[in-house]
């Protein structure tokens, strides 16, 4: 356990009915007892106590003190949570009194860091705490809850067990070759196990990458020549008039952005300037930005005018986006229906486009709703583990000795365990927990 007692305001830094200040450490109960002039040391955990906090004999606030005793607390230490009235002045005043009694200000994420260091959760669960706080929709919240309940650990346990078994068998063969009752392991026995392990972790990585894409939102560029209805489509998707819509070509000269949920999928939308040949320098700057946005986008929605024949500019855009992940949309269906996906953005008739987006990312939606790795750090560690195991397989196929392949197997083992923090480094922990909110 940590020696110092830490404290921080755990609720939002804003006016409200109630605020909460959290303490954790060996002096937390003593400080709380002094604050309300009531001995809490002999009180059982999971109890709440009423009291008045005073300073220099003057009452500051009436509070409720929640008591959690080690090891049955969030951090595994003695924890005190003080619920006070939610004024900014009162909350900060009580915190300053707590600090004056010997606690120190907590660093960002330090409560959760202590929970991890004291064995109350693994690293993937700790990241789940931060993910839950930052969740912007139901899908992200569900994923965070899965992490908090140990989904990542359960997902990786079979892989870790298989890898540990391979390493153990090889080490026994290397260290104790003289024992008659030790089975002599060969490359032919390890190789199929290693190849199956690679297939299993590769499936986990693919699922996780698809899930992260859906959770973070798909960067989507709406592309088309002037006056085909790009801005009308953006407004229809957002259900607000964010982009200016006129009959004048070239109205959109800068990038207009917005985020929208489409059938459970988050699209990070970018409405771009109409792409065409122009001599207007300002308009050309907007077009250049459109091309850059299109190149960076994961999904391109190419809007064509159903009421007109394809123009030379349309054909250029079709050629320009042919290697992109795209959906071709024919707008102005109220004037003329054309193509598989026909809409009328001005009339907010975009059901066929919404259906196409849902169908396009059906697999990713399923991945996002499953138990999987939850962020780029975890995926990066899994990729490192996969690469190390592939190196081991290459060595085995080349006829190298098992002890040489063992180095790669151990590298895979360390990379895999780093996901849950079992093989963590201090600099890694500092980087992860520094992203947390104060009091979390």
C-alpha positions as a Markdown table, in Angstrom:
| # | Residue | x | y | z |
|---|---|---|---|---|
| 1 | Unk | 0.0 | 0.0 | 0.0 |
| 2 | Unk | 1.0 | 3.6 | -0.6 |
| 3 | Unk | 2.2 | 5.6 | 2.5 |
| 4 | Unk | 0.8 | 9.0 | 1.5 |
| 5 | Unk | -2.9 | 9.8 | 1.8 |
| 6 | Unk | -4.2 | 11.5 | -1.3 |
| 7 | Unk | -7.3 | 13.6 | -1.9 |
| 8 | Unk | -9.1 | 15.2 | -4.8 |
| 9 | Unk | -12.5 | 16.5 | -5.9 |
| 10 | Unk | -14.1 | 13.6 | -7.8 |
| 11 | Unk | -17.2 | 15.4 | -9.2 |
| 12 | Unk | -17.2 | 17.9 | -12.0 |
| 13 | Unk | -15.7 | 21.4 | -11.5 |
| 14 | Unk | -19.1 | 23.1 | -11.8 |
| 15 | Unk | -22.1 | 24.2 | -9.7 |
| 16 | Unk | -24.4 | 21.4 | -8.6 |
| 17 | Unk | -26.5 | 20.1 | -5.8 |
| 18 | Unk | -23.8 | 17.8 | -4.4 |
| 19 | Unk | -20.1 | 17.5 | -4.7 |
| 20 | Unk | -17.9 | 14.6 | -3.6 |
| 21 | Unk | -14.3 | 14.7 | -2.3 |
| 22 | Unk | -12.3 | 11.4 | -2.2 |
| 23 | Unk | -9.4 | 10.4 | 0.1 |
| 24 | Unk | -7.4 | 7.2 | 0.0 |
| 25 | Unk | -4.5 | 6.1 | 2.3 |
| 26 | Unk | -3.6 | 5.1 | 5.8 |
| 27 | Unk | -4.5 | 8.5 | 7.3 |
| 28 | Unk | -7.9 | 8.9 | 5.5 |
| 29 | Unk | -10.0 | 7.7 | 8.5 |
| 30 | Unk | -8.0 | 9.8 | 10.9 |
| 31 | Unk | -8.4 | 13.0 | 8.8 |
| 32 | Unk | -12.1 | 12.3 | 8.3 |
| 33 | Unk | -12.6 | 11.8 | 12.1 |
| 34 | Unk | -10.8 | 15.1 | 12.8 |
| 35 | Unk | -12.9 | 16.9 | 10.2 |
| 36 | Unk | -16.3 | 16.0 | 11.7 |
| 37 | Unk | -15.1 | 15.6 | 15.3 |
| 38 | Unk | -16.3 | 12.0 | 15.4 |
| 39 | Unk | -14.1 | 8.8 | 15.8 |
| 40 | Unk | -14.6 | 6.7 | 12.7 |
| 41 | Unk | -11.8 | 4.2 | 13.4 |
| 42 | Unk | -14.0 | 1.7 | 15.1 |
| 43 | Unk | -16.9 | 2.0 | 12.6 |
| 44 | Unk | -17.5 | -0.8 | 10.1 |
| 45 | Unk | -16.8 | -0.3 | 6.4 |
| 46 | Unk | -19.6 | 0.4 | 3.9 |
| 47 | Unk | -21.3 | 2.9 | 6.4 |
| 48 | Unk | -22.3 | 6.5 | 6.1 |
| 49 | Unk | -21.9 | 9.1 | 8.8 |
| 50 | Unk | -23.4 | 12.5 | 9.2 |
| 51 | Unk | -21.3 | 15.4 | 10.5 |
| 52 | Unk | -20.4 | 19.1 | 10.3 |
| 53 | Unk | -17.0 | 20.2 | 9.1 |
| 54 | Unk | -15.7 | 23.3 | 10.9 |
| 55 | Unk | -12.6 | 25.5 | 10.7 |
| 56 | Unk | -11.4 | 27.6 | 13.6 |
| 57 | Unk | -14.7 | 26.8 | 15.4 |
| 58 | Unk | -16.8 | 28.1 | 12.6 |
| 59 | Unk | -19.1 | 25.6 | 10.6 |
| 60 | Unk | -18.2 | 25.2 | 7.0 |
| 61 | Unk | -20.7 | 22.6 | 5.8 |
| 62 | Unk | -22.9 | 19.7 | 6.8 |
| 63 | Unk | -21.6 | 16.5 | 5.1 |
| 64 | Unk | -22.1 | 12.8 | 4.7 |
| 65 | Unk | -19.0 | 10.7 | 5.1 |
| 66 | Unk | -18.8 | 7.3 | 3.4 |
| 67 | Unk | -16.4 | 4.9 | 5.0 |
| 68 | Unk | -14.6 | 2.0 | 3.1 |
| 69 | Unk | -12.0 | 0.0 | 4.9 |
| 70 | Unk | -9.0 | -1.7 | 3.3 |
| 71 | Unk | -8.9 | -4.0 | 1.5 |
| 72 | Unk | -12.6 | -3.8 | 0.6 |
| 73 | Unk | -12.5 | -0.5 | -1.3 |
| 74 | Unk | -11.9 | 0.9 | -4.8 |
| 75 | Unk | -8.1 | 1.4 | -4.2 |
| 76 | Unk | -7.6 | -1.5 | -1.7 |
| 77 | Unk | -6.7 | 1.1 | 0.9 |
| 78 | Unk | -8.8 | 2.9 | 3.5 |
| 79 | Unk | -11.1 | 5.3 | 1.5 |
| 80 | Unk | -13.2 | 8.2 | 2.6 |
| 81 | Unk | -15.8 | 9.9 | 0.3 |
| 82 | Unk | -17.2 | 13.2 | 1.6 |
| 83 | Unk | -20.5 | 14.3 | 0.0 |
| 84 | Unk | -21.0 | 18.1 | 0.6 |
| 85 | Unk | -23.1 | 20.8 | -0.9 |
| 86 | Unk | -22.1 | 21.4 | -4.5 |
| 87 | Unk | -20.9 | 25.0 | -4.5 |
| 88 | Unk | -17.5 | 25.6 | -6.0 |
| 89 | Unk | -16.3 | 27.6 | -3.0 |
| 90 | Unk | -17.5 | 25.1 | -0.4 |
| 91 | Unk | -16.1 | 22.1 | -2.2 |
| 92 | Unk | -12.6 | 23.7 | -2.6 |
| 93 | Unk | -12.7 | 24.9 | 0.9 |
| 94 | Unk | -13.3 | 21.4 | 2.3 |
| 95 | Unk | -10.5 | 20.1 | 0.1 |
| 96 | Unk | -8.1 | 22.7 | 1.4 |
| 97 | Unk | -9.0 | 21.8 | 5.0 |
| 98 | Unk | -8.3 | 18.1 | 4.2 |
| 99 | Unk | -4.9 | 19.0 | 2.7 |
| 100 | Unk | -4.2 | 21.0 | 5.8 |
| 101 | Unk | -4.8 | 17.9 | 7.9 |
| 102 | Unk | -2.0 | 16.0 | 6.1 |
| 103 | Unk | -3.3 | 14.7 | 2.8 |
| 104 | Unk | -1.8 | 15.7 | -0.5 |
| 105 | Unk | -3.4 | 16.4 | -3.8 |
| 106 | Unk | -3.8 | 13.3 | -6.0 |
| 107 | Unk | -2.2 | 13.1 | -9.4 |
| 108 | Unk | -4.4 | 12.4 | -12.4 |
| 109 | Unk | -5.6 | 8.9 | -12.3 |
| 110 | Unk | -3.8 | 8.1 | -9.0 |
| 111 | Unk | -6.9 | 6.5 | -7.3 |
| 112 | Unk | -7.2 | 4.0 | -10.2 |
| 113 | Unk | -3.4 | 3.6 | -10.4 |
| 114 | Unk | -3.5 | 2.6 | -6.7 |
| 115 | Unk | -6.3 | 0.2 | -7.4 |
| 116 | Unk | -4.2 | -1.4 | -10.1 |
| 117 | Unk | -1.0 | -1.5 | -8.0 |
| 118 | Unk | -2.9 | -3.0 | -5.0 |
| 119 | Unk | -4.3 | -5.8 | -7.2 |
| 120 | Unk | -7.9 | -4.6 | -7.3 |
| 121 | Unk | -8.0 | -4.6 | -11.1 |
| 122 | Unk | -5.7 | -5.3 | -14.0 |
| 123 | Unk | -4.5 | -2.6 | -16.5 |
| 124 | Unk | -7.2 | -3.3 | -19.1 |
| 125 | Unk | -9.9 | -2.9 | -16.3 |
| 126 | Unk | -8.3 | 0.3 | -15.2 |
| 127 | Unk | -8.5 | 1.6 | -18.8 |
| 128 | Unk | -12.1 | 0.6 | -18.8 |
| 129 | Unk | -12.7 | 3.1 | -16.0 |
| 130 | Unk | -11.4 | 5.9 | -18.1 |
| 131 | Unk | -13.3 | 4.6 | -21.2 |
| 132 | Unk | -16.6 | 4.6 | -19.2 |
| 133 | Unk | -16.1 | 8.2 | -18.0 |
| 134 | Unk | -15.4 | 9.3 | -21.6 |
| 135 | Unk | -18.1 | 7.2 | -23.3 |
| 136 | Unk | -20.2 | 9.3 | -25.7 |
| 137 | Unk | -22.8 | 6.7 | -26.6 |
| 138 | Unk | -24.3 | 3.4 | -25.5 |
| 139 | Unk | -21.8 | 1.3 | -27.5 |
| 140 | Unk | -18.7 | 2.8 | -25.9 |
| 141 | Unk | -20.3 | 2.6 | -22.5 |
| 142 | Unk | -21.1 | -1.1 | -23.0 |
| 143 | Unk | -17.5 | -1.8 | -24.2 |
| 144 | Unk | -16.1 | 0.0 | -21.1 |
| 145 | Unk | -18.4 | -2.1 | -18.8 |
| 146 | Unk | -17.2 | -5.3 | -20.4 |
| 147 | Unk | -13.6 | -4.2 | -19.7 |
| 148 | Unk | -14.4 | -3.4 | -16.1 |
| 149 | Unk | -15.8 | -6.9 | -15.7 |
| 150 | Unk | -12.5 | -8.4 | -17.0 |
| 151 | Unk | -13.6 | -9.2 | -20.6 |
| 152 | Unk | -10.1 | -8.5 | -22.0 |
| 153 | Unk | -8.4 | -10.7 | -19.4 |
| 154 | Unk | -10.8 | -13.6 | -20.1 |
| 155 | Unk | -10.2 | -13.1 | -23.8 |
| 156 | Unk | -6.4 | -13.4 | -23.5 |
| 157 | Unk | -6.2 | -16.1 | -20.8 |
| 158 | Unk | -6.4 | -19.1 | -23.2 |
| 159 | Unk | -3.6 | -17.5 | -25.3 |
| 160 | Unk | -1.5 | -16.8 | -22.3 |
| 161 | Unk | -2.0 | -20.3 | -21.0 |
| 162 | Unk | -1.0 | -21.9 | -24.3 |
| 163 | Unk | 2.0 | -19.8 | -24.6 |
| 164 | Unk | 3.1 | -20.4 | -21.0 |
| 165 | Unk | 2.8 | -24.1 | -21.7 |
| 166 | Unk | 4.9 | -24.0 | -24.8 |
| 167 | Unk | 7.6 | -22.0 | -23.0 |
| 168 | Unk | 7.6 | -24.3 | -20.0 |
| 169 | Unk | 7.9 | -27.4 | -22.1 |
| 170 | Unk | 10.8 | -26.0 | -24.0 |
| 171 | Unk | 12.6 | -24.8 | -20.9 |
| 172 | Unk | 12.2 | -28.2 | -19.2 |
| 173 | Unk | 13.8 | -29.9 | -22.3 |
| 174 | Unk | 16.7 | -27.4 | -22.3 |
| 175 | Unk | 17.4 | -27.4 | -18.6 |
| 176 | Unk | 16.8 | -31.0 | -17.7 |
| 177 | Unk | 17.7 | -33.1 | -20.7 |
| 178 | Unk | 19.2 | -35.9 | -18.5 |
| 179 | Unk | 15.9 | -36.9 | -17.0 |
| 180 | Unk | 14.4 | -40.0 | -18.6 |
| 181 | Unk | 10.8 | -39.2 | -17.6 |
| 182 | Unk | 10.9 | -35.8 | -19.4 |
| 183 | Unk | 9.2 | -36.0 | -22.8 |
| 184 | Unk | 11.7 | -34.9 | -25.6 |
| 185 | Unk | 10.0 | -32.0 | -27.4 |
| 186 | Unk | 10.6 | -31.5 | -31.1 |
| 187 | Unk | 10.1 | -28.6 | -33.5 |
| 188 | Unk | 7.4 | -30.6 | -35.2 |
| 189 | Unk | 5.3 | -30.6 | -32.0 |
| 190 | Unk | 5.7 | -26.9 | -31.2 |
| 191 | Unk | 5.2 | -25.6 | -34.8 |
| 192 | Unk | 1.4 | -26.5 | -35.2 |
| 193 | Unk | 0.7 | -25.1 | -31.7 |
| 194 | Unk | 2.5 | -21.9 | -32.6 |
| 195 | Unk | 0.7 | -21.5 | -35.9 |
| 196 | Unk | -2.7 | -22.0 | -34.3 |
| 197 | Unk | -1.7 | -19.4 | -31.7 |
| 198 | Unk | -1.0 | -16.9 | -34.5 |
| 199 | Unk | -4.4 | -17.6 | -36.1 |
| 200 | Unk | -6.2 | -17.0 | -32.8 |
| 201 | Unk | -4.4 | -13.8 | -31.9 |
| 202 | Unk | -4.8 | -12.5 | -35.5 |
| 203 | Unk | -8.6 | -13.0 | -35.3 |
| 204 | Unk | -8.6 | -11.0 | -32.0 |
| 205 | Unk | -6.6 | -8.2 | -33.6 |
| 206 | Unk | -8.9 | -8.0 | -36.6 |
| 207 | Unk | -12.0 | -7.9 | -34.4 |
| 208 | Unk | -10.5 | -5.3 | -32.2 |
| 209 | Unk | -9.5 | -3.0 | -35.1 |
| 210 | Unk | -13.0 | -3.2 | -36.5 |
| 211 | Unk | -14.5 | -2.4 | -33.1 |
| 212 | Unk | -12.2 | 0.6 | -32.5 |
| 213 | Unk | -13.1 | 2.0 | -35.8 |
| 214 | Unk | -16.8 | 1.9 | -35.0 |
| 215 | Unk | -16.4 | 3.2 | -31.4 |
| 216 | Unk | -14.2 | 6.2 | -32.5 |
| 217 | Unk | -16.4 | 7.0 | -35.5 |
| 218 | Unk | -15.7 | 6.7 | -39.2 |
| 219 | Unk | -14.1 | 9.8 | -40.8 |
| 220 | Unk | -16.4 | 10.4 | -43.7 |
| 221 | Unk | -16.0 | 13.0 | -46.6 |
| 222 | Unk | -19.0 | 14.1 | -48.6 |
| 223 | Unk | -17.6 | 14.7 | -52.1 |
| 224 | Unk | -19.1 | 15.9 | -55.4 |
| 225 | Unk | -19.1 | 18.7 | -57.9 |
| 226 | Unk | -20.8 | 22.0 | -57.1 |
| 227 | Unk | -24.5 | 22.1 | -56.6 |
| 228 | Unk | -25.2 | 18.4 | -56.4 |
| 229 | Unk | -26.5 | 18.6 | -52.9 |
| 230 | Unk | -23.6 | 17.8 | -50.6 |
| 231 | Unk | -24.5 | 20.5 | -48.0 |
| 232 | Unk | -28.1 | 19.4 | -48.1 |
| 233 | Unk | -27.0 | 15.9 | -47.4 |
| 234 | Unk | -24.9 | 17.0 | -44.5 |
| 235 | Unk | -27.8 | 18.9 | -43.1 |
| 236 | Unk | -30.2 | 15.9 | -43.6 |
| 237 | Unk | -27.8 | 13.6 | -41.8 |
| 238 | Unk | -27.2 | 16.0 | -38.9 |
| 239 | Unk | -30.9 | 17.0 | -38.9 |
| 240 | Unk | -29.9 | 20.7 | -38.6 |
| 241 | Unk | -29.0 | 23.5 | -41.0 |
| 242 | Unk | -25.3 | 23.5 | -40.4 |
| 243 | Unk | -24.1 | 24.1 | -43.9 |
| 244 | Unk | -25.3 | 27.0 | -46.2 |
| 245 | Unk | -27.5 | 25.8 | -49.0 |
| 246 | Unk | -28.2 | 27.9 | -52.1 |
| 247 | Unk | -28.6 | 27.5 | -55.8 |
| 248 | Unk | -25.4 | 29.3 | -56.4 |
| 249 | Unk | -22.5 | 27.0 | -57.3 |
| 250 | Unk | -19.4 | 27.1 | -55.1 |
| 251 | Unk | -21.2 | 28.3 | -52.0 |
| 252 | Unk | -19.2 | 25.9 | -49.8 |
| 253 | Unk | -15.6 | 27.2 | -49.9 |
| 254 | Unk | -14.3 | 25.7 | -46.6 |
| 255 | Unk | -14.8 | 22.5 | -44.8 |
| 256 | Unk | -17.9 | 22.1 | -42.6 |
| 257 | Unk | -17.8 | 19.3 | -40.1 |
| 258 | Unk | -20.3 | 17.4 | -37.8 |
| 259 | Unk | -20.8 | 14.1 | -36.0 |
| 260 | Unk | -23.9 | 12.0 | -36.5 |
| 261 | Unk | -25.1 | 8.5 | -35.4 |
| 262 | Unk | -26.5 | 6.4 | -38.3 |
| 263 | Unk | -28.0 | 3.1 | -37.2 |
| 264 | Unk | -25.5 | 2.7 | -34.4 |
| 265 | Unk | -22.6 | 3.9 | -36.4 |
| 266 | Unk | -20.9 | 7.2 | -35.7 |
| 267 | Unk | -19.9 | 9.2 | -38.8 |
| 268 | Unk | -17.4 | 12.1 | -38.4 |
| 269 | Unk | -18.8 | 14.0 | -41.4 |
| 270 | Unk | -16.9 | 16.5 | -43.5 |
| 271 | Unk | -18.8 | 18.6 | -46.1 |
| 272 | Unk | -16.3 | 19.7 | -48.7 |
| 273 | Unk | -16.2 | 22.4 | -51.4 |
| 274 | Unk | -17.4 | 21.3 | -54.8 |
| 275 | Unk | -14.6 | 19.7 | -56.9 |
| 276 | Unk | -14.3 | 21.1 | -60.4 |
| 277 | Unk | -12.1 | 23.2 | -62.6 |
| 278 | Unk | -12.1 | 26.9 | -61.6 |
| 279 | Unk | -10.0 | 30.0 | -62.0 |
| 280 | Unk | -11.2 | 31.5 | -58.7 |
| 281 | Unk | -8.2 | 31.3 | -56.4 |
| 282 | Unk | -10.2 | 31.3 | -53.2 |
| 283 | Unk | -12.5 | 28.6 | -54.5 |
| 284 | Unk | -9.5 | 26.6 | -55.6 |
| 285 | Unk | -8.1 | 26.6 | -52.1 |
| 286 | Unk | -11.4 | 25.1 | -50.9 |
| 287 | Unk | -11.1 | 22.4 | -53.6 |
| 288 | Unk | -7.6 | 21.6 | -52.6 |
| 289 | Unk | -8.8 | 21.1 | -49.0 |
| 290 | Unk | -11.5 | 18.9 | -50.2 |
| 291 | Unk | -9.0 | 16.6 | -52.0 |
| 292 | Unk | -6.9 | 16.4 | -48.8 |
| 293 | Unk | -10.0 | 15.6 | -46.7 |
| 294 | Unk | -11.0 | 12.9 | -49.2 |
| 295 | Unk | -7.6 | 11.3 | -49.0 |
| 296 | Unk | -7.6 | 11.2 | -45.2 |
| 297 | Unk | -11.2 | 9.9 | -44.9 |
| 298 | Unk | -12.0 | 6.2 | -44.3 |
| 299 | Unk | -15.3 | 6.5 | -46.1 |
| 300 | Unk | -16.2 | 8.7 | -49.1 |
| 301 | Unk | -19.8 | 9.5 | -49.9 |
| 302 | Unk | -19.7 | 10.6 | -53.6 |
| 303 | Unk | -22.8 | 12.6 | -54.5 |
| 304 | Unk | -24.0 | 12.7 | -58.1 |
| 305 | Unk | -26.9 | 14.7 | -59.5 |
| 306 | Unk | -29.6 | 12.3 | -60.7 |
| 307 | Unk | -31.3 | 15.0 | -62.7 |
| 308 | Unk | -28.4 | 15.5 | -65.0 |
| 309 | Unk | -26.1 | 13.3 | -67.1 |
| 310 | Unk | -22.6 | 12.5 | -65.8 |
| 311 | Unk | -20.3 | 15.5 | -66.4 |
| 312 | Unk | -16.6 | 15.5 | -67.0 |
| 313 | Unk | -16.1 | 16.6 | -63.3 |
| 314 | Unk | -18.3 | 13.7 | -62.2 |
| 315 | Unk | -16.2 | 11.2 | -64.1 |
| 316 | Unk | -13.0 | 12.7 | -62.6 |
| 317 | Unk | -14.3 | 12.2 | -59.2 |
| 318 | Unk | -15.4 | 8.6 | -60.0 |
| 319 | Unk | -11.8 | 7.9 | -61.1 |
| 320 | Unk | -10.3 | 9.8 | -58.2 |
| 321 | Unk | -12.2 | 7.7 | -55.6 |
| 322 | Unk | -12.2 | 4.3 | -57.3 |
| 323 | Unk | -9.6 | 2.9 | -54.9 |
| 324 | Unk | -11.3 | 4.5 | -51.8 |
| 325 | Unk | -13.9 | 2.9 | -49.6 |
| 326 | Unk | -16.9 | 4.7 | -51.1 |
| 327 | Unk | -20.7 | 4.9 | -51.4 |
| 328 | Unk | -22.0 | 6.4 | -54.6 |
| 329 | Unk | -25.3 | 8.4 | -54.0 |
| 330 | Unk | -27.6 | 9.8 | -56.6 |
| 331 | Unk | -29.3 | 12.9 | -55.2 |
| 332 | Unk | -32.4 | 14.8 | -56.3 |
| 333 | Unk | -34.5 | 11.6 | -56.6 |
| 334 | Unk | -37.6 | 13.8 | -56.5 |
| 335 | Unk | -36.6 | 15.0 | -60.0 |
| 336 | Unk | -35.3 | 11.7 | -61.4 |
| 337 | Unk | -34.5 | 8.3 | -59.8 |
| 338 | Unk | -31.1 | 6.8 | -60.8 |
| 339 | Unk | -28.7 | 4.3 | -59.3 |
| 340 | Unk | -28.9 | 1.8 | -56.5 |
| 341 | Unk | -28.8 | 4.5 | -53.8 |
| 342 | Unk | -31.2 | 7.3 | -54.8 |
| 343 | Unk | -32.0 | 10.1 | -52.3 |
| 344 | Unk | -33.5 | 13.5 | -52.0 |
| 345 | Unk | -31.4 | 15.3 | -49.5 |
| 346 | Unk | -33.4 | 18.5 | -49.7 |
| 347 | Unk | -36.5 | 16.6 | -48.6 |
| 348 | Unk | -34.6 | 14.6 | -46.0 |
| 349 | Unk | -35.4 | 11.4 | -47.9 |
| 350 | Unk | -32.1 | 9.5 | -47.2 |
| 351 | Unk | -33.3 | 6.1 | -46.0 |
| 352 | Unk | -31.5 | 4.2 | -48.8 |
| 353 | Unk | -28.1 | 5.8 | -47.9 |
| 354 | Unk | -28.6 | 5.0 | -44.2 |
| 355 | Unk | -29.4 | 1.4 | -45.0 |
| 356 | Unk | -26.3 | 1.2 | -47.2 |
| 357 | Unk | -24.1 | 2.5 | -44.4 |
| 358 | Unk | -25.5 | 0.0 | -42.0 |
| 359 | Unk | -25.0 | -2.9 | -44.4 |
| 360 | Unk | -21.4 | -1.7 | -45.2 |
| 361 | Unk | -20.3 | -1.8 | -41.5 |
| 362 | Unk | -22.5 | -4.7 | -40.3 |
| 363 | Unk | -19.4 | -6.8 | -39.5 |
| 364 | Unk | -17.7 | -3.9 | -37.6 |
| 365 | Unk | -20.9 | -3.3 | -35.6 |
| 366 | Unk | -20.9 | -7.0 | -34.5 |
| 367 | Unk | -17.2 | -6.7 | -33.5 |
| 368 | Unk | -17.9 | -3.5 | -31.4 |
| 369 | Unk | -20.6 | -5.4 | -29.4 |
| 370 | Unk | -18.3 | -8.3 | -28.5 |
| 371 | Unk | -15.6 | -8.9 | -25.9 |
| 372 | Unk | -12.5 | -7.5 | -27.5 |
| 373 | Unk | -9.4 | -5.3 | -27.1 |
| 374 | Unk | -10.5 | -1.7 | -26.6 |
| 375 | Unk | -7.8 | 0.7 | -27.6 |
| 376 | Unk | -4.7 | 1.2 | -29.8 |
| 377 | Unk | -2.3 | 0.4 | -26.9 |
| 378 | Unk | -3.8 | -3.0 | -26.3 |
| 379 | Unk | -4.0 | -3.7 | -30.1 |
| 380 | Unk | -0.4 | -2.6 | -30.5 |
| 381 | Unk | 0.8 | -5.1 | -27.8 |
| 382 | Unk | -1.2 | -7.9 | -29.5 |
| 383 | Unk | 0.5 | -7.0 | -32.8 |
| 384 | Unk | 3.9 | -7.2 | -31.1 |
| 385 | Unk | 3.0 | -10.6 | -29.6 |
| 386 | Unk | 1.9 | -11.8 | -33.1 |
| 387 | Unk | 5.1 | -10.6 | -34.7 |
| 388 | Unk | 7.2 | -12.3 | -32.1 |
| 389 | Unk | 5.4 | -15.6 | -32.5 |
| 390 | Unk | 5.8 | -15.3 | -36.3 |
| 391 | Unk | 9.5 | -14.9 | -35.8 |
| 392 | Unk | 9.5 | -18.0 | -33.6 |
| 393 | Unk | 7.7 | -20.0 | -36.4 |
| 394 | Unk | 10.2 | -18.7 | -39.0 |
| 395 | Unk | 13.1 | -19.9 | -36.8 |
| 396 | Unk | 11.4 | -23.3 | -36.3 |
| 397 | Unk | 10.8 | -23.8 | -40.0 |
| 398 | Unk | 14.4 | -22.9 | -40.7 |
| 399 | Unk | 15.5 | -25.8 | -38.5 |
| 400 | Unk | 17.0 | -23.7 | -35.7 |
| 401 | Unk | 17.3 | -25.0 | -32.2 |
| 402 | Unk | 14.3 | -24.7 | -29.8 |
| 403 | Unk | 16.3 | -22.5 | -27.4 |
| 404 | Unk | 16.6 | -19.8 | -30.2 |
| 405 | Unk | 12.9 | -19.9 | -30.8 |
| 406 | Unk | 12.4 | -19.6 | -27.1 |
| 407 | Unk | 13.6 | -16.0 | -27.2 |
| 408 | Unk | 10.8 | -15.0 | -29.6 |
| 409 | Unk | 8.2 | -17.0 | -27.6 |
| 410 | Unk | 9.2 | -15.1 | -24.4 |
| 411 | Unk | 8.9 | -11.8 | -26.3 |
| 412 | Unk | 5.4 | -12.8 | -27.3 |
| 413 | Unk | 4.6 | -13.7 | -23.7 |
| 414 | Unk | 5.8 | -10.4 | -22.4 |
| 415 | Unk | 3.9 | -8.4 | -25.1 |
| 416 | Unk | 0.7 | -10.3 | -24.4 |
| 417 | Unk | 0.9 | -9.8 | -20.6 |
| 418 | Unk | 1.6 | -6.1 | -21.1 |
| 419 | Unk | -2.0 | -5.7 | -22.2 |
| 420 | Unk | -3.3 | -6.4 | -18.7 |
| 421 | Unk | -0.3 | -4.9 | -17.0 |
| 422 | Unk | 1.2 | -8.1 | -15.7 |
| 423 | Unk | 4.5 | -7.2 | -17.4 |
| 424 | Unk | 4.1 | -3.4 | -17.2 |
| 425 | Unk | 6.8 | -0.7 | -17.0 |
| 426 | Unk | 6.7 | 2.4 | -14.9 |
| 427 | Unk | 6.9 | 4.7 | -17.9 |
| 428 | Unk | 4.0 | 2.9 | -19.5 |
| 429 | Unk | 1.9 | 3.2 | -16.3 |
| 430 | Unk | 2.7 | 6.9 | -16.0 |
| 431 | Unk | 1.6 | 7.5 | -19.6 |
| 432 | Unk | -1.7 | 5.6 | -19.2 |
| 433 | Unk | -2.8 | 7.1 | -15.9 |
| 434 | Unk | -1.8 | 10.7 | -16.8 |
| 435 | Unk | -4.8 | 10.7 | -19.1 |
| 436 | Unk | -7.3 | 10.2 | -16.3 |
| 437 | Unk | -9.4 | 12.9 | -14.6 |
| 438 | Unk | -8.5 | 14.1 | -11.1 |
| 439 | Unk | -10.3 | 12.2 | -8.5 |
| 440 | Unk | -10.7 | 9.1 | -10.7 |
